[in-house]
Amino acid sequence: MVDRVALILNVFDEPGKHLRLDQIAGRTGLPRSSVHRILKQLHSAGLLQHRPDGYALAASPLPVTRMVDHSQLRSVASSTLSRLHADTGLVVHLGVLFGGDVVYLDKVAGRNSAVVPTRVAGHTPAHASALGKTMLAQLPAEEVDAVLGPRLTRSTRSTIGDLETLHRELARIRSRHGLAYDNEELAIGLTSVAAPLRSADGEVAGLSLTGAVPLHRLQRTAPFVIRAARHISQQLGAGRDATSAAPSQAQATDNLLSRVLRTLTSDAWV
């Protein structure tokens, strides 16, 4: 699904370009019915505009060149996301920034899918979640101001509502090497922990755990979230020159950490 979304978005390769449904289907080679369904979802998510002369990218402070194909990132991260979900029972997200929003590339939720109101290709305000804040913290302050604008909308009473407070929060996140939290900032009853990662071409992305659990439980999982994000980054580029013995050693370490993590999340630990 994400591969098809990226394929469709990438046909809008010029600012202000408008394309009709049949043109998009012809350029992507996808079935017309599938293209129509995805276009409706992208329009609902606010990523596309629908006018009488066709579809166009929604207005964004980011240049159109930032719309890239994230299929490799999603493919590489898939097994790590599934493992984190299996170990914690929490909802795992993979996301990127698009303007002032988080766009979700993947979501592993299991039975908890309905509890967390997010979906693949959907978007939420970046300043209102741990996933968004961990990525905003990787940007210069002036770029944060440019993409968010002077007014921050509140999703809940706990959402950060002004840039001054947000910049203080981003400074704390940087001091924790990118580790970010939110406590009912995106939705009442939900907490989240997130860490940043970078794709092979330098694009900033993020990984998060979310659930209807106390924040202190998520704080216990923070080292594993950071390690998972670094592992994905290495697979995308930094770790390609690793020795042949590294994969088996990493797998053995992952097995041990997995056991520890499952013990922590069951609260049966000392």
C-alpha positions in Angstrom: 0.0 0.0 0.0 2.7 2.5 1.0 4.6 1.7 -2.3 1.5 2.6 -4.3 1.0 5.8 -2.3 4.6 6.9 -3.0 4.3 6.0 -6.6 1.2 8.2 -7.0 2.6 11.1 -5.0 5.8 11.1 -7.1 3.9 11.8 -10.3 3.3 15.3 -9.0 6.9 16.2 -9.8 6.3 19.9 -10.4 4.9 22.6 -8.1 1.2 23.4 -8.9 0.9 20.4 -11.3 -2.7 19.1 -11.8 -3.5 15.6 -13.0 -6.8 13.9 -13.7 -7.5 10.4 -12.4 -6.9 8.7 -15.8 -3.6 10.6 -16.2 -2.4 9.4 -12.8 -3.5 5.8 -13.6 -1.7 5.9 -16.9 1.6 7.3 -15.5 1.7 4.9 -12.5 0.4 1.8 -14.4 -1.9 1.0 -11.4 -5.5 -0.1 -11.8 -7.9 2.9 -12.1 -10.0 1.7 -9.2 -7.0 1.4 -6.9 -5.7 4.9 -7.9 -9.2 6.4 -7.2 -9.3 4.8 -3.8 -5.8 6.0 -2.8 -6.5 9.5 -4.2 -9.6 9.8 -2.0 -7.6 8.7 1.1 -4.8 11.2 0.3 -7.4 13.9 -0.2 -9.0 13.1 3.2 -5.5 13.1 4.8 -4.9 16.6 3.5 -2.0 15.6 1.2 -3.8 16.3 -2.1 -6.2 18.9 -3.3 -9.1 18.0 -5.5 -10.2 20.6 -8.1 -12.4 20.5 -11.2 -9.2 20.2 -13.3 -7.8 17.3 -11.3 -5.6 16.6 -8.3 -2.6 18.5 -7.0 -0.3 18.4 -4.0 -1.7 20.3 -1.0 0.0 23.5 -0.1 3.1 22.9 2.0 6.0 25.0 3.2 8.3 22.2 2.0 9.6 22.0 -1.6 8.1 19.3 -3.7 11.5 17.6 -3.9 10.9 16.5 -0.4 8.3 14.1 -1.6 10.4 11.0 -1.9 9.8 7.2 -2.2 10.0 5.7 1.3 9.4 2.1 0.2 13.0 1.1 1.1 12.7 2.6 4.5 9.5 0.8 5.2 10.8 -2.5 3.9 14.0 -2.3 6.0 12.1 -1.3 9.1 9.3 -3.9 8.8 10.9 -6.7 10.8 12.1 -4.4 13.6 8.6 -2.8 13.9 7.0 -6.3 14.1 9.5 -7.4 16.8 8.9 -4.3 18.9 5.2 -4.9 18.8 5.6 -8.5 19.7 7.8 -7.7 22.6 5.8 -4.8 24.1 2.2 -5.3 22.9 2.1 -1.6 22.1 1.4 0.1 18.8 4.5 0.8 16.7 4.6 3.6 14.2 7.1 4.6 11.5 6.7 8.1 10.2 8.2 11.0 8.4 7.7 14.8 8.4 5.6 16.5 5.7 5.4 20.2 6.4 4.2 20.6 10.0 2.7 17.1 10.1 3.7 13.5 10.7 2.8 11.2 7.9 2.6 7.5 9.0 4.5 5.1 6.7 3.6 2.0 8.8 1.7 1.0 11.8 1.9 -2.4 13.6 -1.0 -2.6 16.1 -2.6 -6.0 16.4 -5.7 -5.9 18.5 -4.9 -2.4 19.7 -5.4 -0.8 16.3 -8.7 0.9 17.2 -7.3 2.2 20.5 -4.8 4.5 18.7 -6.5 6.7 16.1 -3.9 6.7 13.4 -3.6 5.0 10.0 -1.0 4.4 7.3 -0.8 7.5 5.0 -2.7 9.5 7.7 -1.2 12.6 9.3 -1.2 14.3 12.7 0.3 17.6 14.0 4.0 17.1 14.5 4.2 19.2 17.6 1.5 17.1 19.3 3.3 13.7 19.5 6.5 12.1 20.5 7.0 10.9 17.0 6.7 14.4 15.6 8.8 16.0 18.3 11.7 13.6 17.9 11.9 14.5 14.2 11.4 18.3 14.8 14.3 18.1 17.2 16.6 17.1 14.3 15.9 20.4 12.5 17.3 23.9 13.0 15.1 26.2 15.1 14.4 28.5 12.2 13.2 25.6 10.0 10.9 24.4 12.8 9.4 27.9 12.9 8.9 27.9 9.1 7.1 24.6 8.9 4.9 25.0 11.9 4.0 28.7 11.6 3.3 31.0 14.5 0.2 29.3 15.9 0.1 25.7 17.2 -3.2 23.9 17.3 -4.0 21.9 20.4 -5.3 18.3 20.1 -5.7 18.0 23.9 -5.2 20.2 27.0 -1.7 18.8 27.3 -0.6 19.7 23.7 2.2 22.3 23.5 0.5 25.5 22.3 3.3 28.0 21.6 6.6 28.0 19.9 8.6 29.1 22.9 7.5 26.1 25.0 8.0 23.8 22.0 11.6 25.0 21.5 12.4 24.3 25.2 11.0 20.8 24.8 13.0 20.2 21.6 16.2 21.3 23.4 15.5 18.6 26.1 14.9 16.0 23.4 18.2 16.9 21.8 19.9 16.5 25.2 18.5 13.0 25.4 19.9 12.1 21.9 16.6 12.5 20.3 14.4 10.5 22.7 11.0 12.1 23.0 7.8 11.5 25.0 4.3 12.7 25.0 1.8 12.2 27.8 -1.8 12.6 26.4 -0.7 15.3 24.0 -2.1 13.8 20.8 -5.1 11.9 22.3 -6.5 11.6 25.8 -5.4 8.4 27.5 -2.5 7.7 25.2 1.3 8.0 25.9 4.2 7.6 23.5 8.0 7.4 23.3 9.9 8.0 20.1 13.4 8.1 18.6 14.8 9.5 15.4 16.4 7.7 12.5 17.8 8.6 9.1 17.3 7.0 5.7 20.2 6.4 3.3 19.6 9.7 1.6 19.6 11.7 4.8 15.9 12.1 5.2 14.8 12.3 8.9 12.2 9.7 10.0 11.0 8.4 13.4 10.0 5.3 15.3 7.6 5.3 18.2 5.7 3.1 20.7 2.2 4.2 21.7 -0.4 2.8 24.1 -2.9 3.4 26.8 -0.3 2.8 29.5 1.4 4.9 32.2 4.3 7.0 31.0 6.7 5.3 33.4 6.1 2.0 31.6 7.1 3.6 28.3 10.2 5.1 29.9 11.4 1.6 30.7 11.3 0.7 27.0 13.2 3.9 25.9 16.6 2.2 25.4 15.1 -0.4 23.2 13.3 2.2 21.0 16.6 4.0 20.6 18.4 0.8 19.7 15.8 -0.2 17.2 15.9 3.2 15.5 19.7 3.0 15.3 19.6 -0.5 13.9 17.2 0.6 11.1 19.5 3.6 10.3 22.5 1.3 10.1 20.7 -1.1 7.8 19.8 1.8 5.5 23.4 3.0 5.1 25.7 3.4 8.1 26.1 -0.3 8.7 26.7 -1.6 5.2 30.4 -2.0 5.7 30.0 -4.2 8.8 31.8 -7.5 9.0 30.1 -10.7 8.0 30.1 -11.9 11.7 28.0 -8.8 12.8 24.5 -10.1 11.8 24.7 -13.3 13.9 26.1 -11.4 16.8 23.3 -8.7 16.5 20.7 -11.4 16.3 21.9 -13.1 19.5 21.9 -9.7 21.3 18.4 -9.0 20.0 17.2 -12.3 21.4 18.5 -11.4 24.8 17.2 -7.9 24.8 13.8 -9.2 23.6 13.6 -11.4 26.7 14.5 -8.5 29.0 12.0 -6.2 27.3 9.1 -8.8 27.7 10.0 -9.1 31.4 10.0 -5.3 31.8 6.6 -4.9 30.2 5.1 -7.6 32.3 6.2 -5.6 35.4 7.7 -8.8 36.9 11.2 -7.4 37.3 13.6 -6.3 40.0 
